[in-house]
């Protein structure tokens, strides 16, 4: 089983989710998405696995959201392009298993459903 976590070490939920995986003997590939954002294709795949629209995976309280997204009528591709450009708006953490299933670790236990 291949597990990837899109992680922000400064986020308590992200740290808790990573710890939860490790407690279960899973050592995921850790992608610090603020340093290494997913590509547009990767993010589109993640959204498909989550069954979410780009808007549903955005952190609306971030300054970048208010500056670049709020009040704009973006299509899916435009929203994904901007999310990759401004990764702080991407909700965290996201855990992907075998490039087939994904979950947002809010709460951290939510990722257990895809393991």
N, C-alpha and C positions, 0 to 999 in steps of 0.2 A: 504494500500500500504506500503510495506516494502522497505525502501531505505537505502543503505549502500554506504558510500564514503570511498574509500581507499585514505587517506589524509596524506599530509606532511604539518604540520603547518608552516614550514619555506618557503614554496612555495607560491608565490603570486597568481598564477592561482588556486591552491588548496584552498586557503583562499577565493578567489572570488567565486569559485564554491560553497563552503559551505555556504557563505553568500547568494548567489542566491537561494539556496534551502530553507534556513530559511526565506528569504523574501517572499517566496511562501507558508509559513506555514508548511513546511516539516522539521521535526527534524530527520535527518538520524542517523543511527548507524555510528559512526565515528571510523574507523580502522586506527590507525597510523601504516601504513604498514612497516615503517622502524623498529619500535619496535616489531610489531606483523605481520610478513609477512604472506601472504596467503599460504595455503598448496599447494603442487603440484597439487592436484585434484581441489582445488578452482581456482588456476590460469589457469589451462586448461579449466575449465568451463567459466571463464571470457573471455579468448581468443576466445572460441567458440561463446559466446554471442556477442562479438565485431566483429566477422568475420575476425580476424587478426591472423597472424602468430606471434610466439614469437618475431621474429626480428622486426616486425612492432610496438611492444609495448616497445621497448628498447630505452633508452636515450643513444645515441651513444657518447655523449661528456663526460660522466662520466668516471673517472679513472678506475672504476671497469669494465666497458665495454671494455675499451682498453686493460686492463690486462687479462681478463678472456674470452672475447667473440670474439674480433676483429680478423678476419683472420681464425677463426676456422670453420670447417664444422660440425656443431652440428645438430643432428636430433631434432625433436620437444621435445621429452622427456628430452634429455640432456639439451637443452636450458631452458626449464621450471625449471628443477632441479637447474640449476645455477642461474636463476632469483630469485628463492626462497632463495637461499643461499646468493645472493648479491642483495637485494631488491632495492638498490639505482638506479639500471638500469631500474626499472619498471617506465614507463611513468605515470605521475600523473596529476590530480586526476582521478580515475576511479570511476564512479557511477554505482551501480547495483540496479535495481528495480525489486522486487518480484522474485529474482533469475531467471529472464527470459530475461531481457534486460539490456544492459550495454552501456555506452558511456564514452569517454575520455573528460574531461572538458577543452579542448583546441580548441577553446575558451570556457569559462565557459558556454555560452549559448547553446553549443552543447548538454548539458545534458537535455535541455528542450524537445528535440525530444522524449525522452523515458519516460517522466513523464505522 
